[in-house]
Amino acid sequence: MELFVSKTLKPFLVIFGVITMFPGMMTLSPEAGLLRLFQLKMVPEHTIMVQHWGLMIFLVGLLMVVSVFKPQLTFPVMLYAALQKAGM
């Protein structure tokens, strides 16, 4: 079982880490990001909140990819990502 986990965990973290980084586009272009990812129109009053959310999600995805190369980060990053995604 441990061999199975070690073989599948790294590709899982890379693939889903990259997918999780997609909302990072909302940091640079919140209007385009909301329209492309969620088909929502931008409300000018919510710009900073959308940018913050996009940056936060991008950083979680980046941490998932980095944890592949730093094994000591794997458990804390996976725990944080699961809690963060459960809260969405």
LUMZA-361700 format. One record per residue: residue in three letters; x, y, z of N, C-alpha, C in turn; residue number from 1. Coordinates in Angstrom, 3 decimals. Layout:
+------+----------+----------+----------+----------+----------+----------+----------+----------+----------+-----+
! rest !      nxx !      nyy !      nzz !     caxx !     cayy !     cazz !      cxx !      cyy !      czz !  nr !
+------+----------+----------+----------+----------+----------+----------+----------+----------+----------+-----+
!  ala !        X !        Y !        Z !        X !        Y !        Z !        X !        Y !        Z ! NUM !
...
+------+----------+----------+----------+----------+----------+----------+----------+----------+----------+-----+
END
This chain:
+------+----------+----------+----------+----------+----------+----------+----------+----------+----------+-----+
! rest !      nxx !      nyy !      nzz !     caxx !     cayy !     cazz !      cxx !      cyy !      czz !  nr !
+------+----------+----------+----------+----------+----------+----------+----------+----------+----------+-----+
!  met !    0.827 !   -1.204 !    0.000 !    0.000 !    0.000 !    0.000 !    0.866 !    1.261 !    0.000 !   1 !
!  glu !    1.944 !    1.245 !    0.750 !    2.824 !    2.413 !    0.820 !    3.475 !    2.691 !   -0.536 !   2 !
!  leu !    3.802 !    1.634 !   -1.274 !    4.383 !    1.799 !   -2.604 !    3.374 !    2.452 !   -3.551 !   3 !
!  phe !    2.117 !    2.049 !   -3.461 !    1.056 !    2.627 !   -4.288 !    0.904 !    4.117 !   -3.997 !   4 !
!  val !    0.900 !    4.460 !   -2.719 !    0.745 !    5.869 !   -2.332 !    1.935 !    6.681 !   -2.815 !   5 !
!  ser !    3.142 !    6.163 !   -2.649 !    4.318 !    6.940 !   -3.062 !    4.375 !    7.121 !   -4.579 !   6 !
!  lys !    3.852 !    6.159 !   -5.335 !    3.857 !    6.289 !   -6.800 !    2.770 !    7.229 !   -7.313 !   7 !
!  thr !    1.647 !    7.282 !   -6.634 !    0.531 !    8.089 !   -7.133 !    0.433 !    9.476 !   -6.510 !   8 !
!  leu !    1.034 !    9.689 !   -5.357 !    0.886 !   10.968 !   -4.662 !    1.552 !   12.118 !   -5.411 !   9 !
!  lys !    2.761 !   11.900 !   -5.926 !    3.466 !   12.983 !   -6.618 !    2.730 !   13.448 !   -7.871 !  10 !
!  pro !    2.302 !   12.535 !   -8.760 !    1.541 !   13.022 !   -9.924 !    0.224 !   13.692 !   -9.527 !  11 !
!  phe !   -0.431 !   13.157 !   -8.498 !   -1.673 !   13.758 !   -8.004 !   -1.436 !   15.197 !   -7.568 !  12 !
!  leu !   -0.383 !   15.416 !   -6.776 !   -0.103 !   16.761 !   -6.277 !    0.256 !   17.721 !   -7.408 !  13 !
!  val !    1.007 !   17.252 !   -8.391 !    1.379 !   18.127 !   -9.511 !    0.152 !   18.467 !  -10.358 !  14 !
!  ile !   -0.621 !   17.466 !  -10.742 !   -1.778 !   17.698 !  -11.619 !   -2.811 !   18.587 !  -10.944 !  15 !
!  phe !   -3.193 !   18.230 !   -9.714 !   -4.221 !   19.018 !   -9.046 !   -3.680 !   20.344 !   -8.529 !  16 !
!  gly !   -2.381 !   20.428 !   -8.293 !   -1.779 !   21.709 !   -7.926 !   -1.854 !   22.702 !   -9.075 !  17 !
!  val !   -1.539 !   22.224 !  -10.282 !   -1.606 !   23.097 !  -11.465 !   -3.056 !   23.508 !  -11.735 !  18 !
!  ile !   -3.990 !   22.560 !  -11.612 !   -5.407 !   22.898 !  -11.814 !   -5.864 !   23.918 !  -10.781 !  19 !
!  thr !   -5.398 !   23.762 !   -9.542 !   -5.779 !   24.693 !   -8.474 !   -5.220 !   26.085 !   -8.714 !  20 !
!  met !   -4.123 !   26.206 !   -9.471 !   -3.524 !   27.517 !   -9.722 !   -4.287 !   28.344 !  -10.758 !  21 !
!  phe !   -5.220 !   27.750 !  -11.512 !   -5.936 !   28.498 !  -12.551 !   -6.621 !   29.773 !  -12.049 !  22 !
!  pro !   -7.290 !   29.774 !  -10.889 !   -7.913 !   31.025 !  -10.451 !   -6.926 !   32.152 !  -10.165 !  23 !
!  gly !   -5.634 !   31.875 !  -10.213 !   -4.646 !   32.932 !  -10.032 !   -4.765 !   34.026 !  -11.067 !  24 !
!  met !   -5.395 !   33.719 !  -12.207 !   -5.591 !   34.744 !  -13.239 !   -6.465 !   35.882 !  -12.724 !  25 !
!  met !   -7.263 !   35.602 !  -11.688 !   -8.135 !   36.650 !  -11.151 !   -7.348 !   37.698 !  -10.377 !  26 !
!  thr !   -6.116 !   37.389 !  -10.013 !   -5.286 !   38.374 !   -9.333 !   -4.901 !   39.490 !  -10.291 !  27 !
!  leu !   -4.555 !   39.131 !  -11.515 !   -4.132 !   40.131 !  -12.499 !   -5.298 !   40.728 !  -13.272 !  28 !
!  ser !   -6.300 !   39.911 !  -13.540 !   -7.454 !   40.388 !  -14.300 !   -8.725 !   39.795 !  -13.697 !  29 !
!  pro !   -9.243 !   40.421 !  -12.642 !  -10.404 !   39.853 !  -11.965 !  -11.639 !   39.735 !  -12.851 !  30 !
!  glu !  -11.849 !   40.697 !  -13.729 !  -13.040 !   40.652 !  -14.583 !  -12.978 !   39.479 !  -15.558 !  31 !
!  ala !  -11.838 !   39.310 !  -16.227 !  -11.681 !   38.205 !  -17.179 !  -11.707 !   36.858 !  -16.458 !  32 !
!  gly !  -11.086 !   36.789 !  -15.282 !  -11.074 !   35.542 !  -14.525 !  -12.458 !   35.100 !  -14.100 !  33 !
!  leu !  -13.236 !   36.023 !  -13.587 !  -14.605 !   35.684 !  -13.179 !  -15.444 !   35.254 !  -14.378 !  34 !
!  leu !  -15.268 !   35.937 !  -15.489 !  -16.051 !   35.613 !  -16.673 !  -15.664 !   34.248 !  -17.236 !  35 !
!  arg !  -14.357 !   33.961 !  -17.315 !  -13.909 !   32.694 !  -17.910 !  -14.140 !   31.500 !  -16.997 !  36 !
!  leu !  -13.889 !   31.653 !  -15.705 !  -14.004 !   30.504 !  -14.797 !  -15.419 !   30.266 !  -14.302 !  37 !
!  phe !  -16.152 !   31.332 !  -14.030 !  -17.458 !   31.182 !  -13.382 !  -18.613 !   31.793 !  -14.164 !  38 !
!  gln !  -18.338 !   32.414 !  -15.312 !  -19.362 !   33.080 !  -16.120 !  -20.132 !   34.118 !  -15.291 !  39 !
!  leu !  -19.392 !   34.871 !  -14.485 !  -19.982 !   35.921 !  -13.655 !  -19.464 !   37.277 !  -14.111 !  40 !
!  lys !  -20.295 !   38.284 !  -13.978 !  -19.871 !   39.651 !  -14.288 !  -19.250 !   40.273 !  -13.049 !  41 !
!  met !  -18.267 !   41.122 !  -13.282 !  -17.533 !   41.761 !  -12.195 !  -18.329 !   42.913 !  -11.608 !  42 !
!  val !  -18.361 !   42.968 !  -10.285 !  -18.928 !   44.100 !   -9.564 !  -17.727 !   44.898 !   -9.051 !  43 !
!  pro !  -17.579 !   46.162 !   -9.457 !  -16.380 !   46.932 !   -9.106 !  -16.064 !   46.964 !   -7.606 !  44 !
!  glu !  -17.081 !   46.925 !   -6.771 !  -16.844 !   46.981 !   -5.327 !  -16.162 !   45.722 !   -4.796 !  45 !
!  his !  -16.202 !   44.639 !   -5.559 !  -15.655 !   43.358 !   -5.092 !  -14.285 !   43.042 !   -5.681 !  46 !
!  thr !  -13.671 !   43.993 !   -6.356 !  -12.401 !   43.744 !   -7.043 !  -11.331 !   43.222 !   -6.095 !  47 !
!  ile !  -11.110 !   43.872 !   -4.984 !  -10.030 !   43.473 !   -4.076 !  -10.304 !   42.092 !   -3.475 !  48 !
!  met !  -11.568 !   41.782 !   -3.200 !  -11.906 !   40.474 !   -2.647 !  -11.645 !   39.371 !   -3.676 !  49 !
!  val !  -11.994 !   39.610 !   -4.925 !  -11.769 !   38.630 !   -5.980 !  -10.274 !   38.430 !   -6.208 !  50 !
!  gln !   -9.514 !   39.515 !   -6.195 !   -8.064 !   39.408 !   -6.375 !   -7.436 !   38.642 !   -5.211 !  51 !
!  his !   -7.860 !   38.913 !   -4.004 !   -7.328 !   38.216 !   -2.832 !   -7.640 !   36.729 !   -2.915 !  52 !
!  trp !   -8.875 !   36.381 !   -3.262 !   -9.267 !   34.978 !   -3.367 !   -8.446 !   34.271 !   -4.450 !  53 !
!  gly !   -8.259 !   34.918 !   -5.596 !   -7.468 !   34.333 !   -6.677 !   -6.027 !   34.087 !   -6.263 !  54 !
!  leu !   -5.433 !   35.035 !   -5.553 !   -4.057 !   34.876 !   -5.083 !   -3.961 !   33.759 !   -4.052 !  55 !
!  met !   -4.911 !   33.702 !   -3.149 !   -4.892 !   32.672 !   -2.104 !   -4.995 !   31.276 !   -2.720 !  56 !
!  ile !   -5.894 !   31.084 !   -3.664 !   -6.060 !   29.786 !   -4.314 !   -4.823 !   29.440 !   -5.139 !  57 !
!  phe !   -4.263 !   30.419 !   -5.831 !   -3.030 !   30.204 !   -6.597 !   -1.907 !   29.708 !   -5.692 !  58 !
!  leu !   -1.756 !   30.332 !   -4.534 !   -0.685 !   29.943 !   -3.620 !   -0.887 !   28.545 !   -3.051 !  59 !
!  val !   -2.121 !   28.129 !   -2.819 !   -2.390 !   26.758 !   -2.367 !   -1.942 !   25.778 !   -3.455 !  60 !
!  gly !   -2.271 !   26.047 !   -4.705 !   -1.837 !   25.183 !   -5.804 !   -0.328 !   25.147 !   -5.936 !  61 !
!  leu !    0.305 !   26.297 !   -5.783 !    1.762 !   26.361 !   -5.844 !    2.391 !   25.540 !   -4.718 !  62 !
!  leu !    1.841 !   25.632 !   -3.527 !    2.344 !   24.832 !   -2.414 !    2.176 !   23.339 !   -2.671 !  63 !
!  met !    1.086 !   22.957 !   -3.328 !    0.895 !   21.543 !   -3.658 !    2.004 !   21.055 !   -4.583 !  64 !
!  val !    2.373 !   21.856 !   -5.571 !    3.437 !   21.470 !   -6.494 !    4.789 !   21.476 !   -5.774 !  65 !
!  val !    5.051 !   22.467 !   -4.946 !    6.326 !   22.543 !   -4.221 !    6.481 !   21.371 !   -3.261 !  66 !
!  ser !    5.375 !   20.902 !   -2.683 !    5.466 !   19.809 !   -1.717 !    5.926 !   18.502 !   -2.361 !  67 !
!  val !    5.851 !   18.395 !   -3.679 !    6.387 !   17.217 !   -4.367 !    7.906 !   17.171 !   -4.203 !  68 !
!  phe !    8.538 !   18.330 !   -4.221 !    9.993 !   18.404 !   -4.140 !   10.500 !   18.576 !   -2.714 !  69 !
!  lys !    9.628 !   18.917 !   -1.795 !    9.971 !   19.057 !   -0.370 !    9.045 !   18.131 !    0.418 !  70 !
!  pro !    9.421 !   16.857 !    0.583 !    8.521 !   15.875 !    1.203 !    8.049 !   16.249 !    2.607 !  71 !
!  gln !    8.822 !   17.026 !    3.350 !    8.403 !   17.404 !    4.698 !    7.179 !   18.331 !    4.678 !  72 !
!  leu !    6.879 !   18.932 !    3.535 !    5.715 !   19.813 !    3.405 !    4.454 !   19.082 !    2.959 !  73 !
!  thr !    4.586 !   17.842 !    2.518 !    3.459 !   17.144 !    1.904 !    2.248 !   17.062 !    2.816 !  74 !
!  phe !    2.404 !   16.557 !    4.026 !    1.245 !   16.398 !    4.907 !    0.616 !   17.737 !    5.287 !  75 !
!  pro !    1.398 !   18.727 !    5.768 !    0.751 !   20.009 !    6.123 !    0.056 !   20.683 !    4.933 !  76 !
!  val !    0.658 !   20.610 !    3.753 !    0.056 !   21.241 !    2.576 !   -1.226 !   20.520 !    2.180 !  77 !
!  met !   -1.205 !   19.187 !    2.200 !   -2.417 !   18.440 !    1.851 !   -3.526 !   18.693 !    2.863 !  78 !
!  leu !   -3.176 !   18.787 !    4.138 !   -4.170 !   19.079 !    5.168 !   -4.771 !   20.468 !    4.966 !  79 !
!  tyr !   -3.916 !   21.462 !    4.746 !   -4.399 !   22.821 !    4.528 !   -5.260 !   22.903 !    3.261 !  80 !
!  ala !   -4.804 !   22.261 !    2.175 !   -5.570 !   22.304 !    0.930 !   -6.939 !   21.644 !    1.108 !  81 !
!  ala !   -6.977 !   20.529 !    1.816 !   -8.270 !   19.845 !    2.035 !   -9.212 !   20.703 !    2.870 !  82 !
!  leu !   -8.684 !   21.318 !    3.925 !   -9.513 !   22.187 !    4.756 !   -9.990 !   23.407 !    3.987 !  83 !
!  gln !   -9.108 !   23.974 !    3.204 !   -9.458 !   25.160 !    2.419 !  -10.503 !   24.821 !    1.366 !  84 !
!  lys !  -10.338 !   23.689 !    0.691 !  -11.305 !   23.293 !   -0.338 !  -12.632 !   22.886 !    0.282 !  85 !
!  ala !  -12.614 !   22.300 !    1.464 !  -13.858 !   21.922 !    2.152 !  -14.650 !   23.167 !    2.545 !  86 !
!  gly !  -13.956 !   24.263 !    2.836 !  -14.608 !   25.511 !    3.214 !  -15.225 !   26.244 !    2.046 !  87 !
!  met !  -14.891 !   25.872 !    0.833 !  -15.444 !   26.539 !   -0.343 !  -16.847 !   26.081 !   -0.510 !  88 !
+------+----------+----------+----------+----------+----------+----------+----------+----------+----------+-----+
END
